[in-house]
Amino acid sequence: MAKKPSSGGMRQRLHFQKRPEGENEYGNPQSGPYETVFTAAAELIPLRGGEPVQAARLVGVQPYTVRIRSCAAAREVTPSWRIVDARNASRVMNIRTVTNPDQKNAWLDLLVDDGVAT
């Protein structure tokens, strides 16, 4: 049986960022640089890593499940967003999926990759 989520495991501070949508001077859609929308406490649960081949080179990719408390801002997160570690700005994680595991909007689980360009 899986253990129930609790606040005790939330030892990480993560910035959730997205690119604002806008238009250039010709009216074409254009994305700006990433901006932090909110910061949340999170639990990082490591999964089995791998070494996929990208651009004819092996790269180390570490997938994680990021568990956060659900709130209005967190429910807006999509795979087009990214996560940056608040304590180490060079650690950027690419969001793959967002799930509501208990279907009660108490917690959100995000499947992310660390070590992948966003």
C-alpha positions as CSV (number, residue, x, y, z in Angstrom):
1,M,0.0,0.0,0.0
2,A,1.3,3.4,-0.9
3,K,2.1,5.8,1.9
4,K,-0.1,8.8,2.3
5,P,1.3,12.2,1.4
6,S,2.3,14.5,4.3
7,S,3.8,17.9,4.8
8,G,6.8,16.3,6.6
9,G,8.5,15.3,3.4
10,M,8.3,18.7,1.8
11,R,11.9,19.8,2.1
12,Q,12.4,21.5,-1.2
13,R,11.5,25.0,-2.4
14,L,10.7,25.2,-6.1
15,H,9.9,28.1,-8.4
16,F,7.2,27.3,-11.0
17,Q,7.8,29.4,-14.1
18,K,6.1,29.9,-17.4
19,R,6.7,32.1,-20.5
20,P,4.3,35.0,-21.0
21,E,2.5,35.1,-24.3
22,G,2.7,38.3,-26.3
23,E,3.0,39.7,-29.9
24,N,5.9,41.2,-31.7
25,E,5.7,44.4,-33.7
26,Y,4.2,42.5,-36.7
27,G,1.4,40.9,-34.6
28,N,3.0,37.4,-34.6
29,P,2.8,35.4,-31.4
30,Q,6.0,35.5,-29.4
31,S,7.0,34.1,-26.0
32,G,9.2,36.0,-23.6
33,P,11.6,34.8,-21.0
34,Y,10.4,32.5,-18.2
35,E,8.9,34.3,-15.2
36,T,8.2,32.9,-11.8
37,V,4.5,32.5,-11.1
38,F,4.6,31.0,-7.6
39,T,7.0,29.3,-5.2
40,A,6.0,26.2,-3.3
41,A,7.3,23.6,-0.9
42,A,7.7,20.2,-2.5
43,E,8.8,16.7,-2.1
44,L,11.1,15.2,-4.7
45,I,10.7,11.5,-5.2
46,P,13.5,10.1,-7.4
47,L,12.6,7.5,-10.0
48,R,14.8,5.2,-12.0
49,G,17.1,7.3,-14.2
50,G,18.4,6.6,-17.7
51,E,20.9,7.6,-20.3
52,P,19.0,8.4,-23.5
53,V,20.9,9.3,-26.7
54,Q,20.4,13.0,-27.7
55,A,22.4,14.6,-30.5
56,A,24.5,11.4,-30.9
57,R,25.6,11.6,-27.2
58,L,24.6,9.9,-24.0
59,V,23.0,12.3,-21.5
60,G,22.1,11.6,-17.9
61,V,18.4,12.1,-17.2
62,Q,17.0,11.8,-13.7
63,P,13.1,11.6,-13.6
64,Y,11.4,12.7,-10.4
65,T,7.9,12.8,-9.1
66,V,7.4,16.3,-7.5
67,R,4.6,16.3,-5.0
68,I,3.0,19.7,-4.0
69,R,-0.1,20.8,-2.2
70,S,-2.9,21.7,-4.6
71,C,-3.9,25.4,-4.9
72,A,-5.4,27.6,-7.6
73,A,-2.0,28.5,-8.9
74,A,-0.7,24.9,-8.9
75,R,-3.7,23.7,-10.8
76,E,-2.8,26.0,-13.7
77,V,0.6,24.3,-14.2
78,T,1.0,22.5,-17.6
79,P,3.9,20.8,-19.4
80,S,4.8,24.1,-21.1
81,W,6.0,25.4,-17.7
82,R,9.3,24.6,-16.0
83,I,10.5,24.2,-12.4
84,V,13.7,25.9,-11.0
85,D,15.2,24.9,-7.6
86,A,15.0,27.9,-5.3
87,R,18.3,27.0,-3.6
88,N,20.2,26.1,-6.8
89,A,19.1,28.2,-9.8
90,S,21.1,26.1,-12.2
91,R,18.9,23.1,-11.5
92,V,16.0,23.3,-14.0
93,M,13.4,20.6,-14.4
94,N,11.2,20.0,-17.4
95,I,7.6,19.1,-16.6
96,R,6.2,16.0,-18.5
97,T,2.8,15.4,-16.8
98,V,0.6,16.8,-14.0
99,T,-1.7,14.5,-12.2
100,N,-4.2,14.7,-9.3
101,P,-3.6,11.2,-7.8
102,D,-6.4,11.2,-5.1
103,Q,-8.9,13.1,-7.3
104,K,-9.7,15.3,-4.2
105,N,-7.5,18.3,-5.2
106,A,-5.4,17.9,-2.1
107,W,-2.1,17.1,-3.7
108,L,-0.6,17.3,-7.2
109,D,2.1,14.9,-8.6
110,L,4.2,16.2,-11.4
111,L,6.5,13.9,-13.4
112,V,9.6,15.9,-14.3
113,D,13.0,15.3,-15.8
114,D,16.2,16.8,-14.3
115,G,19.1,17.1,-16.7
116,V,17.0,17.9,-19.9
117,A,17.1,21.2,-21.7
118,T,13.8,23.0,-21.5
